[in-house]
Amino acid sequence: IASSPRDSYANIFPFTHDTRRGTGNGERVTRMNLPISLPTLGRLHDAVPRIFRPVQFRIVQSPDELKAAAHLVYDEYVIRRYVTPTPSRLKLSIHHALPQTATFIAWHRRAGVIGTITLIEDSPIGLPMDDGYKAELDVMRRQGRRLAEATMLVLDSRLFGPGIFSMAHSRKLLLMMRLFKVMLDYLRSRTSVDELAALRREKHGRIPRW
C-alpha cells in the first residue's frame, strides 16, 4: 500500500504537531456501559472543523479498505514498538475472520485511511483481552452481560506527530470522538452488546468516560 508523502499531509492538515513521548508500559482496562447518553459526542459530531469535511467516518466497505486500515495499525504499532516488523506489514488477528467483527475508518478523499478502530463482539473464541483479563471478563459473562472489545484504535501520526495519544490535543480528540461515535451508533443499531471494554496503555493518558 502506497503511503502519501509527509509534505502532502502538511498541506491537507496544517496542524501543530504534538511530539511529546510517554514512558512506562502499564496497561489499564476501561469499561463503558451501554446504552449510554451521547450529548457531548453529538455536539462534537456537529462541530466539524473545515479540515475534517473531506473525511468520511464509516465502516469499511471493501477488502482494500480493511487492508489499508490494517496497514495503518501496523505502521503505528511499529512506531510505538508494540509489534516487531513483519513482511506483510499488516496488523490482523483471527477475530477479523469473524462476521461480527467490524472495522471503522476515517477516510480522507485525498489521503485515504487516516484513522481506524475495530469492534470485536464476544464469541466462542473469546476476546483478545482474554489473554490477560479472562477472569474479569468471565465475571461479566456469568452476569449475562453481552461483551465487545474496542481495539486497534490508531490515528495517522503524520497528522499530529509521533508523540503520545494526547487527550489534550483538540483536533486529535475530535477525530477520535468521531470514530467512537460511528462505532457506538453501530453498536446500538446492529448489535445487542451492553458492555464495551477497551485496553489502554498508561502512557496514552486518560480516556474520557461518558
PASEBA-1860 file (N, C-alpha, C; in nm, 3 decimals):
! residues 210
1> IASSPRDS> 0.086/-0.118/0.000/0.000/0.000/0.000/0.089/0.122/0.000 ~ 0.067/0.210/-0.095/0.150/0.330/-0.105/0.108/0.431/0.000 ~ 0.206/0.496/0.059/0.180/0.599/0.160/0.201/0.736/0.097 ~ 0.118/0.831/0.138/0.133/0.967/0.087/0.255/1.032/0.149 ~ 0.326/1.116/0.074/0.444/1.185/0.129/0.404/1.273/0.246 ~ 0.498/1.294/0.335/0.469/1.373/0.453/0.433/1.517/0.418 ~ 0.496/1.573/0.311/0.464/1.711/0.280/0.322/1.727/0.231 ~ 0.266/1.621/0.167/0.127/1.630/0.124/0.033/1.633/0.243
9> YANIFPFT> 0.069/1.561/0.351/-0.013/1.565/0.472/-0.010/1.704/0.533 ~ 0.105/1.769/0.528/0.114/1.903/0.585/0.022/1.998/0.511 ~ 0.002/1.977/0.381/-0.087/2.062/0.305/-0.233/2.034/0.337 ~ -0.265/1.907/0.366/-0.404/1.870/0.394/-0.443/1.907/0.535 ~ -0.354/1.882/0.632/-0.382/1.905/0.772/-0.274/1.995/0.832 ~ -0.292/2.125/0.829/-0.190/2.216/0.884/-0.198/2.225/1.035 ~ -0.168/2.112/1.102/-0.179/2.106/1.247/-0.046/2.141/1.312 ~ -0.053/2.181/1.438/0.066/2.190/1.521/0.094/2.051/1.577
17> HDTRRGTG> 0.212/1.998/1.553/0.245/1.862/1.594/0.269/1.854/1.744 ~ 0.221/1.746/1.804/0.250/1.714/1.943/0.354/1.604/1.942 ~ 0.475/1.633/1.982/0.585/1.537/1.970/0.632/1.484/2.105 ~ 0.553/1.505/2.209/0.592/1.453/2.340/0.583/1.302/2.341 ~ 0.667/1.239/2.421/0.668/1.093/2.430/0.639/1.052/2.574 ~ 0.565/0.942/2.585/0.534/0.892/2.718/0.635/0.788/2.762 ~ 0.622/0.746/2.887/0.710/0.642/2.940/0.626/0.541/3.013 ~ 0.681/0.423/3.033/0.612/0.320/3.108/0.538/0.226/3.016
25> NGERVTRM> 0.510/0.108/3.064/0.445/0.004/2.984/0.317/-0.047/3.048 ~ 0.262/0.028/3.142/0.143/-0.019/3.210/0.021/-0.023/3.120 ~ -0.075/-0.104/3.155/-0.199/-0.114/3.081/-0.315/-0.101/3.178 ~ -0.427/-0.056/3.127/-0.547/-0.043/3.210/-0.669/-0.074/3.127 ~ -0.767/-0.136/3.189/-0.892/-0.167/3.121/-0.992/-0.056/3.146 ~ -1.056/-0.010/3.040/-1.161/0.090/3.051/-1.292/0.026/3.008 ~ -1.396/0.048/3.087/-1.527/-0.007/3.057/-1.625/0.105/3.034 ~ -1.716/0.084/2.938/-1.823/0.178/2.912/-1.952/0.099/2.904
33> NLPISLPT> -2.047/0.125/2.994/-2.174/0.056/2.991/-2.261/0.112/2.880 ~ -2.330/0.025/2.810/-2.421/0.063/2.704/-2.561/0.014/2.741 ~ -2.671/0.086/2.701/-2.668/0.209/2.625/-2.622/0.327/2.710 ~ -2.567/0.429/2.642/-2.516/0.547/2.710/-2.568/0.672/2.642 ~ -2.569/0.782/2.716/-2.611/0.910/2.660/-2.493/0.973/2.588 ~ -2.518/1.030/2.469/-2.409/1.083/2.389/-2.427/1.230/2.353 ~ -2.476/1.316/2.443/-2.491/1.457/2.404/-2.360/1.524/2.372 ~ -2.256/1.490/2.448/-2.126/1.551/2.422/-2.072/1.506/2.287
41> LGRLHDAV> -2.081/1.377/2.258/-2.037/1.328/2.128/-2.117/1.391/2.016 ~ -2.246/1.409/2.039/-2.330/1.468/1.936/-2.289/1.610/1.904 ~ -2.257/1.688/2.008/-2.214/1.826/1.985/-2.080/1.829/1.912 ~ -1.989/1.739/1.950/-1.861/1.733/1.881/-1.880/1.688/1.736 ~ -1.975/1.597/1.715/-2.002/1.549/1.580/-2.051/1.663/1.491 ~ -2.131/1.754/1.547/-2.186/1.864/1.468/-2.084/1.975/1.446 ~ -1.993/1.992/1.540/-1.894/2.100/1.530/-1.773/2.052/1.451 ~ -1.792/2.030/1.324/-1.687/1.972/1.241/-1.600/2.082/1.182
49> PRIFRPVQ> -1.472/2.087/1.216/-1.384/2.186/1.154/-1.377/2.166/1.003 ~ -1.348/2.272/0.932/-1.341/2.264/0.787/-1.242/2.159/0.740 ~ -1.132/2.142/0.815/-1.030/2.046/0.774/-1.080/1.902/0.777 ~ -1.189/1.874/0.852/-1.242/1.738/0.857/-1.355/1.715/0.757 ~ -1.399/1.815/0.688/-1.513/1.798/0.598/-1.485/1.701/0.483 ~ -1.360/1.688/0.436/-1.333/1.585/0.334/-1.323/1.444/0.391 ~ -1.347/1.425/0.521/-1.328/1.295/0.586/-1.462/1.227/0.607 ~ -1.471/1.100/0.568/-1.587/1.017/0.596/-1.555/0.925/0.713
57> FRIVQSPD> -1.649/0.913/0.806/-1.634/0.823/0.920/-1.737/0.711/0.902 ~ -1.690/0.589/0.880/-1.782/0.481/0.843/-1.715/0.346/0.860 ~ -1.796/0.241/0.842/-1.745/0.105/0.843/-1.672/0.080/0.711 ~ -1.574/-0.009/0.713/-1.502/-0.040/0.589/-1.600/-0.099/0.487 ~ -1.575/-0.070/0.360/-1.666/-0.111/0.254/-1.603/-0.206/0.153 ~ -1.478/-0.239/0.173/-1.412/-0.327/0.077/-1.290/-0.392/0.141 ~ -1.244/-0.504/0.083/-1.120/-0.565/0.134/-1.001/-0.470/0.127 ~ -0.996/-0.384/0.025/-0.885/-0.290/0.015/-0.886/-0.190/0.131
65> ELKAAAHL> -1.005/-0.145/0.173/-1.013/-0.053/0.286/-0.973/-0.123/0.416 ~ -1.013/-0.249/0.432/-0.971/-0.324/0.551/-0.819/-0.342/0.551 ~ -0.761/-0.369/0.435/-0.616/-0.383/0.426/-0.547/-0.252/0.459 ~ -0.603/-0.141/0.411/-0.543/-0.011/0.441/-0.549/0.019/0.590 ~ -0.660/-0.017/0.655/-0.673/0.004/0.800/-0.572/-0.083/0.875 ~ -0.559/-0.209/0.834/-0.463/-0.300/0.899/-0.320/-0.252/0.878 ~ -0.293/-0.192/0.764/-0.160/-0.139/0.736/-0.131/-0.018/0.825 ~ -0.231/0.070/0.843/-0.212/0.186/0.931/-0.187/0.143/1.075
73> VYDEYVIR> -0.264/0.045/1.123/-0.243/-0.006/1.259/-0.102/-0.062/1.272 ~ -0.061/-0.140/1.175/0.075/-0.197/1.178/0.180/-0.086/1.187 ~ 0.170/0.014/1.099/0.269/0.121/1.098/0.276/0.193/1.233 ~ 0.159/0.226/1.289/0.159/0.298/1.416/0.207/0.211/1.530 ~ 0.177/0.082/1.527/0.224/-0.008/1.631/0.376/-0.028/1.623 ~ 0.430/-0.031/1.502/0.576/-0.043/1.488/0.644/0.082/1.542 ~ 0.589/0.200/1.511/0.645/0.324/1.563/0.652/0.322/1.715 ~ 0.548/0.268/1.779/0.540/0.264/1.926/0.600/0.137/1.986
81> RYVTPTPS> 0.654/0.052/1.899/0.720/-0.072/1.941/0.625/-0.168/2.011 ~ 0.499/-0.166/1.969/0.404/-0.265/2.020/0.423/-0.399/1.948 ~ 0.468/-0.393/1.823/0.491/-0.515/1.745/0.627/-0.503/1.678 ~ 0.679/-0.618/1.637/0.804/-0.618/1.560/0.769/-0.621/1.412 ~ 0.854/-0.564/1.328/0.826/-0.559/1.185/0.807/-0.699/1.125 ~ 0.713/-0.709/1.031/0.686/-0.834/0.960/0.676/-0.804/0.811 ~ 0.699/-0.905/0.727/0.693/-0.881/0.582/0.556/-0.836/0.532 ~ 0.448/-0.881/0.597/0.313/-0.847/0.550/0.279/-0.700/0.572
89> RLKLSIHH> 0.339/-0.639/0.674/0.311/-0.500/0.712/0.162/-0.479/0.738 ~ 0.098/-0.580/0.796/-0.043/-0.571/0.831/-0.061/-0.617/0.975 ~ -0.154/-0.554/1.046/-0.187/-0.597/1.182/-0.330/-0.652/1.179 ~ -0.339/-0.785/1.178/-0.467/-0.854/1.175/-0.465/-0.963/1.282 ~ -0.583/-1.010/1.317/-0.594/-1.121/1.412/-0.701/-1.217/1.363 ~ -0.710/-1.331/1.430/-0.810/-1.431/1.392/-0.951/-1.374/1.404 ~ -0.969/-1.275/1.491/-1.101/-1.217/1.511/-1.151/-1.142/1.387 ~ -1.061/-1.098/1.301/-1.103/-1.031/1.179/-1.177/-1.125/1.085
97> ALPQTATF> -1.161/-1.256/1.103/-1.229/-1.353/1.017/-1.374/-1.375/1.059 ~ -1.413/-1.323/1.175/-1.548/-1.344/1.225/-1.644/-1.242/1.167 ~ -1.766/-1.284/1.132/-1.862/-1.191/1.070/-1.908/-1.080/1.164 ~ -1.898/-1.101/1.296/-1.944/-0.999/1.389/-1.836/-0.896/1.424 ~ -1.717/-0.910/1.365/-1.612/-0.810/1.383/-1.631/-0.699/1.280 ~ -1.623/-0.575/1.327/-1.643/-0.459/1.238/-1.527/-0.362/1.254 ~ -1.474/-0.315/1.143/-1.367/-0.215/1.144/-1.420/-0.085/1.088 ~ -1.392/0.024/1.160/-1.440/0.156/1.121/-1.320/0.242/1.085
105> IAWHRRAG> -1.341/0.333/0.990/-1.230/0.413/0.942/-1.269/0.560/0.931 ~ -1.167/0.644/0.941/-1.176/0.783/0.897/-1.107/0.788/0.763 ~ -1.185/0.813/0.657/-1.133/0.805/0.522/-1.131/0.943/0.459 ~ -1.012/0.993/0.429/-0.996/1.123/0.364/-0.994/1.104/0.213 ~ -1.064/1.190/0.142/-1.079/1.169/-0.003/-0.946/1.181/-0.078 ~ -0.845/1.244/-0.019/-0.714/1.252/-0.083/-0.610/1.162/-0.016 ~ -0.613/1.152/0.115/-0.509/1.079/0.189/-0.546/0.935/0.219 ~ -0.672/0.895/0.197/-0.712/0.758/0.228/-0.744/0.740/0.375
113> VIGTITLI> -0.712/0.624/0.431/-0.745/0.593/0.571/-0.648/0.666/0.663 ~ -0.702/0.754/0.748/-0.619/0.831/0.841/-0.648/0.796/0.987 ~ -0.743/0.709/1.010/-0.774/0.665/1.145/-0.860/0.541/1.139 ~ -0.855/0.459/1.243/-0.934/0.337/1.244/-0.954/0.286/1.386 ~ -1.061/0.211/1.404/-1.088/0.140/1.528/-1.164/0.013/1.493 ~ -1.140/-0.095/1.565/-1.206/-0.222/1.538/-1.291/-0.264/1.656 ~ -1.411/-0.312/1.626/-1.504/-0.362/1.727/-1.514/-0.512/1.714 ~ -1.484/-0.582/1.823/-1.489/-0.729/1.825/-1.593/-0.773/1.926
121> EDSPIGLP> -1.699/-0.837/1.878/-1.801/-0.890/1.968/-1.755/-1.024/2.026 ~ -1.803/-1.051/2.146/-1.768/-1.177/2.212/-1.819/-1.295/2.130 ~ -1.745/-1.405/2.135/-1.778/-1.523/2.055/-1.720/-1.645/2.125 ~ -1.743/-1.764/2.071/-1.684/-1.883/2.133/-1.532/-1.878/2.145 ~ -1.463/-1.799/2.063/-1.317/-1.790/2.077/-1.278/-1.676/2.171 ~ -1.376/-1.607/2.227/-1.347/-1.505/2.325/-1.307/-1.373/2.263 ~ -1.245/-1.289/2.345/-1.198/-1.158/2.303/-1.046/-1.152/2.315 ~ -0.980/-1.064/2.241/-0.835/-1.051/2.256/-0.791/-1.026/2.399
129> MDDGYKAE> -0.874/-0.950/2.475/-0.841/-0.918/2.614/-0.841/-1.038/2.705 ~ -0.898/-1.150/2.660/-0.898/-1.271/2.742/-0.756/-1.317/2.773 ~ -0.660/-1.279/2.690/-0.521/-1.320/2.715/-0.471/-1.273/2.851 ~ -0.518/-1.157/2.896/-0.471/-1.106/3.024/-0.579/-1.080/3.127 ~ -0.706/-1.079/3.082/-0.814/-1.038/3.173/-0.934/-1.132/3.164 ~ -0.908/-1.260/3.140/-1.018/-1.355/3.123/-1.102/-1.366/3.250 ~ -1.039/-1.364/3.366/-1.114/-1.378/3.491/-1.214/-1.263/3.506 ~ -1.169/-1.141/3.478/-1.258/-1.026/3.490/-1.371/-1.031/3.387
137> LDVMRRQG> -1.339/-1.071/3.264/-1.441/-1.080/3.160/-1.539/-1.193/3.189 ~ -1.491/-1.303/3.245/-1.579/-1.416/3.277/-1.681/-1.378/3.384 ~ -1.642/-1.289/3.476/-1.739/-1.242/3.576/-1.856/-1.175/3.507 ~ -1.828/-1.089/3.409/-1.935/-1.021/3.336/-2.015/-1.118/3.250 ~ -1.949/-1.217/3.194/-2.021/-1.317/3.115/-2.119/-1.394/3.201 ~ -2.076/-1.432/3.322/-2.166/-1.505/3.412/-2.284/-1.419/3.456 ~ -2.267/-1.289/3.454/-2.376/-1.197/3.488/-2.471/-1.175/3.370 ~ -2.442/-1.240/3.259/-2.528/-1.227/3.142/-2.499/-1.106/3.055
145> RRLAEATM> -2.385/-1.042/3.080/-2.350/-0.925/3.000/-2.307/-0.968/2.860 ~ -2.346/-0.890/2.762/-2.307/-0.916/2.623/-2.190/-0.824/2.591 ~ -2.073/-0.883/2.572/-1.949/-0.809/2.569/-1.901/-0.779/2.426 ~ -1.825/-0.673/2.418/-1.750/-0.643/2.297/-1.624/-0.568/2.339 ~ -1.524/-0.574/2.253/-1.398/-0.504/2.279/-1.369/-0.404/2.168 ~ -1.334/-0.284/2.207/-1.286/-0.183/2.112/-1.134/-0.190/2.112 ~ -1.075/-0.206/1.995/-0.932/-0.228/1.989/-0.874/-0.169/1.861 ~ -0.743/-0.167/1.852/-0.671/-0.118/1.734/-0.715/0.023/1.696
153> LVLDSRLF> -0.728/0.108/1.796/-0.758/0.249/1.771/-0.627/0.321/1.740 ~ -0.615/0.372/1.618/-0.496/0.449/1.582/-0.537/0.565/1.492 ~ -0.460/0.672/1.498/-0.469/0.784/1.406/-0.333/0.797/1.339 ~ -0.332/0.839/1.216/-0.208/0.852/1.142/-0.119/0.958/1.208 ~ -0.003/0.916/1.256/0.084/1.007/1.330/0.141/1.117/1.241 ~ 0.132/1.100/1.109/0.178/1.206/1.020/0.089/1.330/1.029 ~ -0.030/1.313/1.085/-0.120/1.427/1.101/-0.086/1.508/1.225 ~ -0.038/1.441/1.329/-0.023/1.506/1.459/0.117/1.493/1.517
161> GPGIFSMA> 0.203/1.416/1.455/0.333/1.390/1.513/0.333/1.257/1.585 ~ 0.449/1.200/1.615/0.461/1.066/1.673/0.453/1.062/1.824 ~ 0.404/1.166/1.889/0.401/1.168/2.035/0.293/1.081/2.092 ~ 0.271/1.093/2.220/0.171/1.011/2.287/0.032/1.046/2.237 ~ -0.063/0.955/2.260/-0.201/0.977/2.217/-0.267/1.073/2.314 ~ -0.233/1.201/2.300/-0.273/1.302/2.399/-0.420/1.336/2.389 ~ -0.491/1.327/2.501/-0.631/1.366/2.505/-0.647/1.517/2.508 ~ -0.535/1.590/2.525/-0.542/1.735/2.531/-0.532/1.799/2.393
169> HSRKLLLM> -0.502/1.721/2.290/-0.491/1.772/2.155/-0.632/1.777/2.097 ~ -0.687/1.897/2.078/-0.829/1.910/2.046/-0.866/1.845/1.914 ~ -0.784/1.861/1.811/-0.819/1.802/1.681/-0.806/1.650/1.684 ~ -0.704/1.604/1.754/-0.687/1.459/1.769/-0.805/1.400/1.846 ~ -0.845/1.470/1.953/-0.958/1.424/2.032/-1.086/1.421/1.949 ~ -1.108/1.524/1.869/-1.229/1.529/1.787/-1.231/1.416/1.684 ~ -1.118/1.391/1.622/-1.111/1.281/1.525/-1.140/1.148/1.593 ~ -1.084/1.129/1.713/-1.111/1.006/1.787/-1.258/0.995/1.826
177> MRLFKVML> -1.318/1.107/1.868/-1.459/1.107/1.906/-1.548/1.069/1.788 ~ -1.513/1.119/1.670/-1.594/1.086/1.553/-1.588/0.936/1.523 ~ -1.470/0.877/1.538/-1.458/0.733/1.519/-1.539/0.657/1.624 ~ -1.531/0.703/1.750/-1.609/0.639/1.855/-1.758/0.649/1.826 ~ -1.802/0.764/1.777/-1.946/0.783/1.755/-1.999/0.688/1.649 ~ -1.927/0.672/1.538/-1.977/0.582/1.435/-1.977/0.438/1.486 ~ -1.879/0.403/1.571/-1.878/0.269/1.630/-1.994/0.250/1.726 ~ -2.021/0.351/1.811/-2.130/0.339/1.907/-2.266/0.340/1.839
185> DYLRSRTS> -2.280/0.416/1.731/-2.405/0.411/1.654/-2.428/0.271/1.600 ~ -2.322/0.208/1.552/-2.331/0.071/1.501/-2.369/-0.025/1.615 ~ -2.305/-0.008/1.730/-2.336/-0.094/1.845/-2.485/-0.088/1.880 ~ -2.540/0.032/1.883/-2.679/0.049/1.923/-2.777/-0.006/1.820 ~ -2.745/0.011/1.693/-2.841/-0.024/1.589/-2.826/-0.165/1.534 ~ -2.706/-0.225/1.549/-2.680/-0.352/1.482/-2.643/-0.467/1.575 ~ -2.626/-0.439/1.705/-2.583/-0.545/1.797/-2.667/-0.541/1.924 ~ -2.650/-0.644/2.005/-2.714/-0.650/2.137/-2.614/-0.629/2.249
193> VDELAALR> -2.497/-0.576/2.217/-2.390/-0.554/2.316/-2.435/-0.454/2.421 ~ -2.407/-0.483/2.548/-2.437/-0.387/2.655/-2.317/-0.359/2.744 ~ -2.200/-0.414/2.709/-2.078/-0.385/2.784/-1.962/-0.378/2.686 ~ -1.900/-0.261/2.681/-1.788/-0.239/2.590/-1.661/-0.221/2.673 ~ -1.558/-0.297/2.639/-1.432/-0.291/2.712/-1.320/-0.249/2.617 ~ -1.219/-0.184/2.674/-1.102/-0.144/2.596/-0.979/-0.153/2.684 ~ -0.869/-0.186/2.622/-0.740/-0.196/2.692/-0.652/-0.082/2.645 ~ -0.596/-0.008/2.740/-0.509/0.103/2.702/-0.380/0.096/2.782
201> REKHGRIP> -0.280/0.160/2.725/-0.152/0.171/2.795/-0.150/0.300/2.874 ~ -0.085/0.298/2.989/-0.083/0.414/3.078/-0.032/0.539/3.008 ~ 0.065/0.524/2.918/0.126/0.641/2.858/0.034/0.712/2.760 ~ -0.080/0.650/2.728/-0.173/0.717/2.638/-0.254/0.823/2.708 ~ -0.245/0.830/2.839/-0.320/0.932/2.911/-0.462/0.887/2.941 ~ -0.539/0.981/2.991/-0.673/0.949/3.037/-0.770/0.933/2.920 ~ -0.848/0.828/2.921/-0.953/0.809/2.822/-1.082/0.866/2.880 ~ -1.151/0.956/2.810/-1.275/1.014/2.864/-1.380/0.907/2.888
209> RW> -1.463/0.930/2.990/-1.574/0.839/3.021/-1.702/0.917/3.011 ~ -1.805/0.854/2.947/-1.932/0.923/2.930/-2.039/0.849/3.006
END
